[in-house]
Amino acid sequence: MGKIPHIFFNSALDSASDWHHWLSAELGEIIFSVDDDCHDKSDVDVALLWTPPRYGLESMTGLKAILSLGAGVDQLMLGSLPGDVPLARLVDTSLTRHMVEYAKACVFRYHRRLHVFERNSRERRWHWSPPRLTSACVIGLLGFGRLGEAIALALTQEGFDVHGWSITPKQLPGVKAHVGASGLNQLMAASDIVINVLPLTESTRFILSKSLFELVRKPVCLINMGRGDHLVETDLLDALDKGLVQAATLDMMSVEPMPVDHAFWNHPDILITPHVAGLPSPQSAVRQVAENVRRAMRAEPLLNPVYSARGY
């Protein structure tokens, strides 16, 4: 590669020491800087980020690539990034596996009515109800990219009736595909459980809102694995009060950590998980990141590039 690559790392979720170890093992000699330890920002070649540092990236005048530590990139605040620097997202088997496991766990919690039994147990109520077949449960999946496809296939293998919605037409064996406004209406009307894994763009921001919840024909359970800004929080509370939404599991919030006085904390029908649905494993993801470092140093196109016009 010629020049020793200088990688700048910034994340409050990921281990800098683990990433340094695995990148060194994959690439050999590197310069690895973390936040204030980076004394010569103009020497940085690649920024490996969950979020940008507090002072931004403008001082990194030699930047050749920005690599997201997540499958999404909205947390990077695209409008604040240097527009001429290539950007790539992380597509990793460990992250996908974690997300699929989380989706299945949440779906089975609702399908087997564990959320109801948990509430009954707190109230010392013994109320018996029989389990249903998975084939009698309709899963509506908002988002049909690589992650959505992996979740859809995992749930179809469990026997669920899976419907998927996307902005552009997609097809997947065993999944009923929907597209556009009419397709969204059909999916919401059919679903027992709705899972959101959409990317956050201007067209999907606040999609989990009153207008969507009013499309249901039976009380749904909601699982938000997307972003906090997909959800209009007051609309969810209203939908829960009206019985349009039966229960919700939320892994992403607009403000993290969530304020201690937030109305969601004490709501009996909302489960909050602290942004744990999926994180990449450095050991698994390092090959893709290392390859993009090599490509950046050679001024070659990156793997899994992000197109700013689309936002993903």
C-alpha positions in Angstrom: 0.0 0.0 0.0 3.0 2.3 0.2 2.1 4.8 2.9 1.3 3.2 6.3 -2.5 3.7 6.6 -3.6 6.1 9.3 -7.0 5.0 10.6 -9.0 7.4 12.9 -11.6 5.6 15.1 -14.6 7.1 16.9 -17.4 5.1 18.6 -19.1 5.1 21.9 -20.5 1.6 21.2 -17.5 -0.3 19.9 -14.1 -1.3 21.5 -11.2 0.7 20.1 -8.7 -1.8 21.4 -10.5 -4.7 19.8 -10.6 -3.0 16.4 -7.0 -1.9 16.7 -6.0 -5.5 17.4 -7.9 -7.1 14.5 -7.0 -4.4 12.0 -3.3 -4.7 12.8 -3.6 -8.5 12.4 -5.2 -8.1 9.0 -3.3 -5.1 7.6 0.0 -5.3 9.4 1.6 -1.9 10.4 -1.0 0.8 10.8 -1.4 4.1 12.6 -4.5 3.9 14.8 -5.8 7.1 16.4 -8.8 7.6 18.8 -10.3 11.1 19.3 -7.9 13.4 21.1 -5.0 11.0 20.6 -4.9 12.0 17.0 -2.4 14.8 16.9 -2.0 15.2 13.1 -5.5 15.1 11.7 -4.3 16.1 8.2 -2.4 12.7 8.1 -5.6 10.6 8.6 -6.4 8.4 5.6 -9.5 6.5 6.8 -12.2 7.5 9.3 -13.8 4.4 10.9 -16.8 5.8 12.7 -20.1 5.1 14.5 -20.5 8.9 14.8 -18.3 11.8 13.8 -16.1 13.3 16.5 -17.4 16.4 18.2 -15.1 18.6 16.1 -16.1 17.1 12.8 -13.9 15.8 10.0 -12.9 19.1 8.3 -9.4 19.1 9.7 -8.8 15.7 8.1 -7.7 17.1 4.8 -6.1 14.0 3.5 -9.2 11.8 4.1 -9.6 9.1 1.5 -12.6 7.2 2.9 -15.2 7.2 5.6 -16.3 3.8 6.9 -19.4 3.3 9.0 -19.3 0.9 11.9 -23.0 0.2 11.3 -25.2 -1.1 8.6 -26.8 2.3 8.6 -25.2 5.7 8.1 -27.8 8.2 9.2 -26.0 8.5 12.6 -23.0 10.0 10.7 -25.1 13.1 9.8 -24.4 12.8 6.1 -24.9 16.5 5.5 -22.0 17.3 7.7 -19.5 15.0 6.0 -17.1 16.1 3.3 -19.1 15.5 0.1 -16.1 14.4 -2.0 -14.9 11.6 0.3 -16.2 8.1 -0.5 -18.5 6.6 2.2 -19.2 2.9 2.9 -21.5 1.1 5.3 -20.7 -2.2 7.1 -22.4 -5.4 5.9 -21.2 -8.1 8.3 -22.4 -11.6 9.0 -22.1 -11.2 12.8 -24.3 -8.0 12.7 -26.9 -9.7 10.5 -26.9 -12.8 12.7 -27.4 -10.7 15.9 -30.2 -8.8 14.2 -32.0 -11.9 13.0 -31.7 -13.4 16.5 -33.2 -10.2 18.0 -36.1 -10.2 15.5 -36.9 -13.9 16.2 -36.7 -13.4 20.0 -39.1 -10.5 19.8 -41.5 -12.2 17.4 -41.7 -15.3 19.5 -42.2 -13.2 22.7 -45.3 -11.8 21.1 -46.4 -14.9 19.1 -46.3 -17.0 22.3 -47.9 -14.1 24.3 -45.1 -14.0 26.8 -45.6 -10.3 27.1 -49.2 -10.9 28.3 -48.2 -13.7 30.6 -45.5 -11.5 32.1 -48.0 -8.8 32.9 -50.5 -11.3 34.3 -47.8 -12.8 36.5 -47.0 -9.3 38.0 -50.7 -9.0 38.7 -50.9 -12.6 40.2 -53.4 -13.6 37.5 -53.6 -17.1 36.1 -55.2 -16.8 32.7 -54.7 -19.8 30.3 -54.7 -19.4 26.6 -53.6 -21.9 23.9 -50.6 -21.3 21.6 -51.2 -20.6 18.0 -49.4 -22.2 15.0 -46.8 -19.9 13.4 -48.6 -20.2 10.1 -51.5 -18.3 11.7 -49.3 -15.3 12.5 -48.7 -12.7 9.9 -45.4 -10.8 10.1 -45.2 -7.5 8.3 -41.6 -6.4 7.6 -40.9 -2.8 6.7 -37.6 -2.8 4.8 -36.5 -5.4 2.4 -32.7 -4.9 1.9 -30.1 -7.4 2.9 -31.0 -7.3 6.6 -34.8 -7.4 5.8 -34.2 -10.4 3.5 -32.3 -12.3 6.2 -35.0 -11.7 8.8 -37.7 -12.6 6.4 -36.0 -15.9 5.4 -35.4 -16.8 9.1 -39.1 -16.2 9.9 -40.4 -18.1 6.9 -38.3 -21.1 8.0 -40.1 -20.9 11.3 -43.4 -21.2 9.5 -44.6 -17.6 9.9 -46.6 -15.9 7.1 -44.2 -13.2 6.2 -45.1 -10.0 4.2 -42.4 -7.6 3.1 -42.7 -3.9 2.1 -40.2 -1.9 0.2 -40.1 1.4 -1.6 -38.8 -0.3 -4.8 -40.1 -3.7 -5.9 -38.4 -6.7 -4.4 -39.1 -10.4 -4.6 -38.1 -13.2 -2.2 -39.3 -16.8 -2.3 -41.9 -17.5 0.3 -42.5 -13.9 1.2 -45.5 -11.8 0.0 -44.0 -8.7 -1.4 -45.7 -5.2 -1.3 -44.6 -1.9 -2.7 -45.8 1.7 -2.6 -48.7 3.3 -0.7 -51.2 0.6 -1.6 -48.8 -2.1 -0.6 -48.2 -0.5 2.7 -51.9 -0.4 3.4 -52.3 -4.1 2.5 -49.3 -5.1 4.7 -50.5 -3.2 7.7 -54.1 -4.5 7.4 -52.9 -8.1 7.3 -50.2 -8.0 10.0 -50.2 -9.3 13.6 -46.6 -8.2 14.2 -44.8 -5.4 12.4 -41.0 -5.2 12.3 -39.3 -2.0 11.1 -35.8 -2.4 9.6 -36.0 0.5 7.0 -33.0 2.8 6.5 -33.6 6.3 7.8 -34.1 8.7 4.9 -36.2 11.7 4.4 -38.9 9.6 2.9 -38.9 7.1 5.9 -38.4 9.5 8.7 -41.4 9.4 11.1 -43.0 6.6 9.1 -44.1 4.9 12.3 -46.8 7.5 13.0 -50.6 8.0 13.3 -51.2 7.6 9.6 -49.5 4.2 9.6 -51.1 2.9 12.8 -54.6 3.8 11.5 -54.1 1.3 8.7 -54.3 -1.7 11.0 -57.3 -3.9 11.0 -56.4 -5.7 14.3 -54.2 -4.7 17.2 -50.5 -5.1 16.1 -47.3 -5.6 18.0 -44.6 -3.3 16.9 -40.8 -4.0 16.8 -38.6 -1.1 15.9 -35.1 -2.2 14.9 -34.7 0.8 12.6 -33.9 4.2 14.0 -35.4 6.3 16.7 -36.4 9.0 14.2 -38.6 6.5 12.3 -41.0 6.8 15.2 -43.4 9.6 16.3 -43.3 8.9 20.0 -46.6 10.6 20.9 -48.4 8.8 18.1 -47.2 5.5 19.5 -48.6 6.4 22.9 -51.9 7.4 21.4 -52.1 4.2 19.3 -51.4 2.1 22.4 -54.2 4.0 24.3 -56.6 3.4 21.4 -55.7 -0.3 21.0 -54.3 0.0 17.5 -51.0 -1.1 18.8 -51.1 -3.9 21.4 -47.4 -3.7 22.5 -44.1 -2.3 21.3 -40.4 -3.3 21.5 -38.1 -0.4 20.8 -34.3 -0.8 20.4 -33.5 2.6 19.0 -34.5 6.0 20.4 -34.2 9.5 19.1 -32.2 10.5 22.2 -29.9 7.9 23.6 -29.6 7.2 26.5 -33.3 7.8 26.9 -34.1 10.5 29.5 -35.1 9.0 32.9 -38.4 10.9 32.9 -39.4 9.6 29.4 -43.0 8.3 29.2 -41.9 5.1 27.6 -40.0 3.8 30.7 -43.1 3.1 32.9 -45.5 2.1 30.1 -46.7 -1.5 30.7 -46.9 -2.3 27.0 -43.5 -1.0 25.9 -40.2 -2.9 26.2 -37.0 -0.8 25.8 -33.8 -2.4 24.9 -30.6 -0.2 24.9 -29.5 -0.3 21.2 -28.5 -4.0 21.4 -30.3 -5.6 18.4 -27.1 -5.9 16.5 -23.4 -4.8 16.7 -20.7 -6.0 14.4 -17.9 -8.3 15.8 -14.5 -6.9 14.9 -13.2 -10.4 14.4 -15.9 -11.1 11.8 -16.1 -7.6 10.2 -12.4 -6.8 10.0 -11.9 -8.4 6.6 -14.4 -6.1 4.9 -13.1 -3.0 6.7 -9.5 -3.9 6.0 -10.3 -4.4 2.3 -11.9 -1.0 2.2 -8.8 0.5 3.8 -6.7 -1.1 1.1 -9.1 0.2 -1.6 -9.1 3.7 -0.1 -5.3 3.7 -0.1 -5.3 2.7 -3.8 -8.1 5.2 -4.7 -10.4 2.3 -5.7 -14.2 2.0 -5.3 -15.3 0.9 -1.9 -17.3 -2.2 -1.0 -20.9 -1.5 0.1 -20.8 2.2 -1.0 -23.4 4.7 0.3 -25.1 6.9 -2.2 -25.7 10.3 -0.6 -28.8 11.0 -2.8 -30.5 8.0 -1.5 -29.1 8.2 2.0 -28.1 4.5 2.1 
